[in-house]
Amino acid sequence: MRGHALDLEGILPGDILMVDINRRPAPGDIVCARVTDYTSGAAETVFRLFQPPYVIAHSARLGPVRPEQVDEVRVSILGVVEGLIRPF
């Protein structure tokens, strides 16, 4: 994890997240998603909280972050976070 997008969920920068790519997400799961920007052609892999039909950031440090609707075209879920490793 590189940013503070899920700090209110207890996931901090530097945490290593383990993702199950075969599991279907349930409401409230933390997911790995790919967000594609077709204007620039760039794709970004992000970790977000799944609140169907959206993936959202849940952070005290970030200002309001626009939820992204999962449409399997521009925003698709790659897997569900099963655990994390926190180095000290």
BELUR-V828099 format. One record per pair of residues at least 4 apart in sequence whose C-alpha atoms are under 7 Angstrom apart, sorted by the first residue. I is the first residue (numbers start at 1). J is the second residue. Records with the same first field share a line. If there is no record, write none. Layout:
I=J ; J
//
This chain:
1=12 ; 13 ; 14 ; 15 ; 16
2=13 ; 14
3=13
4=12 ; 13 ; 59 ; 61
5=57 ; 58 ; 59
6=10 ; 11 ; 12 ; 48 ; 57 ; 58 ; 59
7=11 ; 12 ; 58 ; 59 ; 60
8=58 ; 59 ; 60
9=58
11=15
15=84 ; 85 ; 86 ; 87
16=84 ; 85 ; 86
17=81 ; 83 ; 84 ; 85
18=81 ; 82 ; 83 ; 84
19=79 ; 80 ; 81 ; 82
20=79 ; 80 ; 81 ; 82
21=78 ; 79 ; 80
22=79
23=79 ; 80
25=29 ; 80
27=50 ; 51 ; 52
28=49 ; 50 ; 51
29=49 ; 50 ; 80
30=47 ; 48 ; 49 ; 50 ; 80 ; 81
31=47 ; 48 ; 49 ; 50 ; 77 ; 79 ; 80 ; 81
32=45 ; 46 ; 47 ; 48 ; 77 ; 78 ; 79 ; 80 ; 81
33=45 ; 46 ; 47 ; 75 ; 76 ; 77 ; 78
34=43 ; 44 ; 45 ; 46 ; 75 ; 76 ; 77 ; 78
35=43 ; 44 ; 45 ; 74 ; 75 ; 76
36=42 ; 43 ; 44 ; 74 ; 75
37=41 ; 42 ; 43
38=42
48=55 ; 56 ; 57
49=55 ; 56 ; 57 ; 58
50=54 ; 55 ; 56
51=55
53=69 ; 70
54=67 ; 68 ; 69 ; 70
55=67 ; 68 ; 69 ; 70
56=67 ; 68
57=65
69=75
70=75 ; 76
71=75 ; 76
72=76
//
